[in-house]
């Protein structure tokens, strides 16, 4: 069966974060009417899988089956070679504090743990995307960008771990870079390129 996404269809984005849904709608070239799982009042499943793709599929499947609509979900994070791939799927969790998410806190932990592990600056970001049809098929892709870590972090553009990551071939961190330059080479852009090639 050849699965294609037709322009204009209503697509659920399996997130409760409106900002993320807007970004995803833009990355899909505005072709679809995107509604969030949050706006539909769908429950957020627990991310219990061991891989980015596994968690993206789990989120897409849950929202598609509950809503009866085709659904897109993503899962992403930073993996560090010296830490055996951590924080990886736990990237958001490393930023959890009693006062909410704090990425300065998470980046301090990364620096401490990399030093304790004896160093090594290689890291990569991964973005997994999954599209699920209600009670039907699922398609998943993964994009990756390799680079190196720098401490202390630099720049205030972007979000999350951007200040400590310099993509391969660049001298600026994602946090220092013009957003368009980041978006042209990011893990997320690469995953969306693959998704579009497969489903448009
Ligand atoms: P989730 O995909 O919403 O579960 O969260 C993934 C986490 O990975 C985010 O909260 C960020 O900490 C981190 N992350 C994913 N993509 C990026 C990025 O492009 N820049 C910086 N941090 C990122």
Boltz pocket constraint, residues with backbone or C-beta under 6 A from the ligand:
constraints:
  - pocket:
      binder: B
      contacts: [[A, 74], [A, 75], [A, 76], [A, 77], [A, 78], [A, 88], [A, 89], [A, 91], [A, 92], [A, 125], [A, 126], [A, 158], [A, 159], [A, 160], [A, 161], [A, 162], [A, 174], [A, 186]]
      max_distance: 6.0
